[in-house]
Amino acid sequence: MNRQFTEEEMHAADCLHEISQIVGQLHITDESFLEDTKKKLPRLKELLAELEKNTLE
């Protein structure tokens, strides 16, 4: 069953995909793990806020 995805669904999927990519780049075995995580937090927060905004409307 194929259906057309809404713009909101596509945007949510894009946000989740980017979040997944960012998280996938962070490895606890890296010496810079905490520093790298700290650097990525602002973008992750932004993506989560967009996701929340678009899914709760």
C-alpha positions in Angstrom: 0.0 0.0 0.0 1.7 3.2 -1.2 0.7 6.5 0.1 1.9 10.0 -0.3 3.8 11.3 2.7 2.9 14.7 4.0 5.5 17.5 4.2 5.4 17.2 8.0 6.2 13.5 7.8 9.1 14.1 5.4 10.5 16.8 7.6 10.2 14.6 10.7 11.9 11.8 8.8 14.7 14.1 7.8 15.2 15.3 11.4 15.3 11.7 12.6 17.8 10.8 9.9 20.1 13.7 10.8 19.9 12.9 14.5 20.8 9.2 13.7 23.8 10.3 11.6 25.1 12.6 14.4 24.7 10.0 17.1 26.3 7.4 14.8 29.4 9.6 14.6 29.9 9.7 18.3 32.0 6.9 19.7 32.7 6.5 23.4 36.1 4.9 22.5 37.3 8.3 21.1 39.4 10.4 23.4 37.4 13.4 22.4 34.0 11.7 23.0 32.7 14.2 25.6 34.0 17.2 23.7 32.6 15.9 20.4 29.2 15.3 22.1 29.2 18.8 23.6 29.8 20.3 20.1 26.9 18.3 18.6 24.4 19.1 21.4 23.2 22.4 20.0 22.3 20.8 16.6 20.7 17.8 18.3 18.6 20.1 20.5 17.6 22.1 17.4 16.5 19.0 15.6 14.6 17.7 18.6 12.8 21.0 19.0 11.8 20.9 15.3 10.6 17.4 15.6 8.6 18.2 18.7 7.1 21.3 17.1 6.1 19.5 13.9 4.7 16.4 15.5 2.7 18.1 18.2 0.8 20.5 16.0 
